[in-house]
Amino acid sequence: MNDRVVPRESGVYQEFARLYRLARSMRPTAVDRWNGTLYASDTERWGGFNGKTGSIRLSADRVLRHLTGSPSSADADEQAEALATVLHESTHAGMETDAPAEPNAVRTPHSLGATEGLAELRAMNDFPIFATLAGYPGLKLPAATYPGAHSAMDNLVTQVTGPAKDRDAFISEACQGPGVMHFDQLADGVMRNRLSEVVPFQAEHRREVRAALIATMVHPGWPVLPESSARVGEQVAEDIRRSLNAKVDEIRQHYFFKPGEVFSGGVPNPEAGREGVLDRAGAPKEGVGPGKGDPGEGHPEMRFLGGQAGAVGAVRGRPVLGDGARGRGVGDGDGRGSGPGRG
């Protein structure tokens, strides 16, 4: 791979920085992990965010040459993909990934799949207004990359949102991160829209109920969804729908018969609150915690995410553990993601 630092005084750097700032202004977050370094790459991937160094790498041919500041009818599809890449990478750079002290954090590879789904959901949702505000009006919405992760997240967000917490509110909240809290944020949507008048407002009751709802959504297919088709993502979402609906009914029954008793939901992150299990970087010490080792070179700051989740149905291929990378092809042997590929 031949990566070259893009000079900050160059026009292409200035255009990317302008678009990056615009993307962040549309979904403001308290975190900005981009260190200001931009690399031009010859890689097949459209781009990637390196969570360890804070740098962003974009394909010179697929992305950077299309960031011209104005629409091009000859390269409209390519420009659309380039702009979607900026949106996707800004989402990754705008949130932390880990939350080791949170009891409802899902610190497993499932959250990596969910994070890719969320970043692409945000890119697809915000693309029309982003392109117009950025000065590239009239571009056609590009196809979702990582279609499995995107379709599963899109469907799941539809399941959990409603009048009390709608889709736009959820996306804004999820963009705040941390990535390991996406399932808790989804569970909060179920709580607000379907169980608000059922579960007592005490923190313990609500945390336990969210934990129970999280368990229905942490499907074994999530780790491999970034390399799966939209059909597989829809299958995962349907599996979740059935399990989630059953759990909501169970919670309703519990509080009907035992209104003062806390519903036991379990603890998604059993390491929360334990002293001596975290190193100075916030990751479990060697041999401690949910897992050890580096499951992929994408999120080095999430190296605690160890092990492999079982595949679902026709899901095949190894997980893409995401560095904000956009690639092409499903399981084509070089780690590139499904479809156009953003990671």
N, C-alpha and C positions, 0 to 999 in steps of 0.2 A: 504494500500500500504506500503510495507516494503522497504524503500530506505536506502542504505548504502553508505557512502562516500568511494570512491575508493582511496586507498593510492597513493600518487604521485610517490612514489618510486617503486610501483608495476609494473610488466611487462605489464599488461593489460592497465594500465593508460598510460605508455610510448608509447605503440603501438597506442592507440587512439590518443594521442597528436601528434604523428608522422603523422598519417593519416589526422588529422584535419589540420595540418600545410600544408601538401601537397595539400589538397583540397583548402585551401585559396590561395596557391601560383598559382594555375591554373586559378583562377578568383580573382585577388587581389582587395581588397576594402580598403577604408580609415578607416573603422570601424571594430573593433573586440569586440563584446559584451560578449564573453565567459570570465568568471572570473577565469577560471582554475579549478573550482570544478566539479568533475565528480561523479555522483551517479550511483550505480548499483541497479536496481529495479526488483521486481518480477511482475510488471505490465504486462498486456497483450500487451500493446503498445511496439513497438520496441524502441522508444526513444522520447525525447522531449527537446526543448530548452525553458527555462524559461526567458522570456524577462524582467521580473521585477528583478530577482536576478542575472541573467547572468549565471546560472548553467546549465549543460546538464545532463539529466537523460537517461540512456540506459538500456535496458533489459539485465539482467545478462545472461539469457538463449538464447535469440534470437539474441543478438548482441555481447556482450562482449566476450563470450566464443569462438566466431568465428574469433575474431581479433587476430590471432596467428602469423602473419607475413609471412605466406606461404600458398599456395593453398592446399585445401583438397578435393580430389575427392569424398570422402564419404559425405561431407557436402557442396558441391559446391553451391547449390541453396541457402542454408542458409548463406554462406559466401557472396554471391552476394547481398543478401538483407541487410546484415550487413554493407557492404561497401557503398551501396546506401544510407543507413541511415546516415552514416558519411557525405556524400556529401550533403544530404538534410539539416541536422542540421547546417552544416557549412554555408550554404546559409542563413538560418535564422539569425544566429549569426553575419553574416558579413554585415548586413544592419540595419539602423534605420527603424522604422515603420512609424512614424508620421512626417508631415511637415506642421504644422498649419499655417505658414505664406505664403504658396504657393497657389496662386489663383486656380491652376489647380489640386490641391490635391483632391483625392476622399476619404474623411474621413468617409466612411460608410462601412458596412459589405461586400460590393462588393469587396473592396480591400483585405479583408482577404481571400476570395475565390481565387482571382487572385494571391495573394502571395503564397498560397499553390500550385497553378498550376505552377507558375514560379519556385518554389523550386524543384518541381518534374521534370519539364522540364529540368532544369539544371542537376539534378541527372541522368536522362536518357541519356541526350546528352553527358555528360562528363564521364559516367561510363566506357566505354571501355579503354580509355587512362588512366584514374585514376587507374583502377585495375591493369593495366600493370605496370605503374610507381610505384605503391605501393608494387609490388612484389607478386601480386595475379593474374598472367596471366591465360588466358584461361577460365575465369568465364563467364557464359552466362548472357546476359543482363536480369535483373529481370523484372518482370511485373511492370508497373506503379501502384503506389498506388494513392488513391484519383483519380481514372480514369476519373471521370467527370471533375474535375478541370484541370487535365493534358491534356485531349483531347481537351477541349475548348481552353486552352492557346496555345497548340501546333498548332491547326488550326488557331487561331487568329494571331500567330506570322508568320505563312506562308502567311496570307493575307497581313500583313503590311510590310514585309521585301522584299528586292530586291537589285539591284546593289548599290544603294547609302547607304543603311543600311541593311546589311545582317543578317542572323539568329545569327551567332556567335557574331557579334557586338552588336545585341540587347540583347542577354543573358548576355554578359559582362556588358553592361550598366544597365540592370535591376538588376543584382546582387549588384550593388552599392546602390540600393534603392533610397530614402525611399520607403517602401511598398506602401504607399498611392499615389505614383507617377507612378506606373506601367502603368496605363491607359494613362497618359501623355507621357510616353516613347513609348507606342504603337502608339499613335497618331503622335508622331514625326516621326516614321517609315513611316506612310502614307504620311506625309508632304514631307519627303525627297524623297520617291520613286514614288509618284503619283502626287504631287502638287508642286514640287520644282520650276518649271518654271511658275506656275500660281499665287501663293501667293507672294506679295511683301516681301522683306527681313526685313522690319521693325518689331521690336519685338512685337508691339501691334497687327499687322495683324496676325502674326504667333501664338501668344498666343491665340487669339480669335478663330482662325481656329482649333487649337488643342482642345480647349474647346468644339467646335461643334462636332468634331470627337469623343471626349471622351463620349459625351452624347449618341452616337450610340452604344458604347461598354459597357456601364454600364447596362448590362442586368439584369433583376430581378432574373435570375437564379443563379447568381454568389454566393450569400451567402450559398446556399445549394449544390453547385457542389461538395464540398469535400466529401459529403456523397452520391453522385449520380454515376450512371453508365457512361461508356464511351459514350454510345448512347445518353444519355441526354446531355453530354458535346458537342457532335457533333451537336445536335439540337440547343443548345445555340449559337454555333459558326456560324451555318447556318443563324440563325435569325440575328446575328450581321452582317454577310456578306451582306445581302440584305440591311439593314439599312445603313451600312457604304458606300456601293457603291452608294446608292441614295444621301447620304450627299456629297460625293466627286463630283458627277455630279452637285449638287446644288451649291457647292463652285465654281466649274469651270464656271458655268453660271453667278454667281454673279460677278466674276472678269473679265469676258468677257464684260459685260455690264457696270459695275461700277468699273473699275480698281483701282481707288483711294480711294474707300470707304471701311472701315474696315467691314469685315463680322462679324456679331454679333453672337457670340458663347455661350454667357452666362458665368457664373462663377461657376464651380463645387464646389468651397469652398468659400461661401459668407462670412465666418468669417475672411478670410485673410485680414490683415491690420487693423482690428478693435481693438482698445485699450480696455483694461479692460476685455477681454473675456477669457484670458488664466490664469491659475494658475501658480505657480512657476515651476511645472513639465511640463508645456507646454500643458496641457489639459484644455478644457473649464471649467470654474467655474460652480458650481452646478446650473442647470437650464438654462445654456447658451450654445449656439452652436448647432451643428447638432443633438446631442443626449446626453443622460446622463444615468448613470447606467453602469454596467458591463455586456455586452452581453454574456460573457463566461469567463472561468477561464484560457483560453489559452493565450491571449495577454492582461494582465492587464494594460500595458502601452497604450493600445488602448481602454480604457474603455469609451472614448467619442463616440465610434461607437455604437450608440443606435438604437433600433427599428428593425423591421424585414422587409426584402424585400419580395415581393410576389413570390411564387413559379412559375415555368414555366412548362407547360405541365404535364408530369408524374413525375416531381420532387417531392419527398416526404422527410420528415425527418427534424430534426432541424439542423441548421448550425454547422459545426465544426469550431470554431473560432481560432483554431490553436495555439499550443504552441510548434510547431515542433514535435508533437506527431505522431508516426507511430502506427497504430492499425490494426485490422482485421475486416472484415465483413461490410456489408452495413446496417445501422440502426439496429444494434443488441442490442441496449438498454444500452450499457455502454460507449457510446461516442467514440467508436473506428471508425476509418475512413474506407473508402471504400477499398476493396482489401487488399494488404499487409499493407498499411497505413503508410505514413510518414506525419508529420504535420508541 
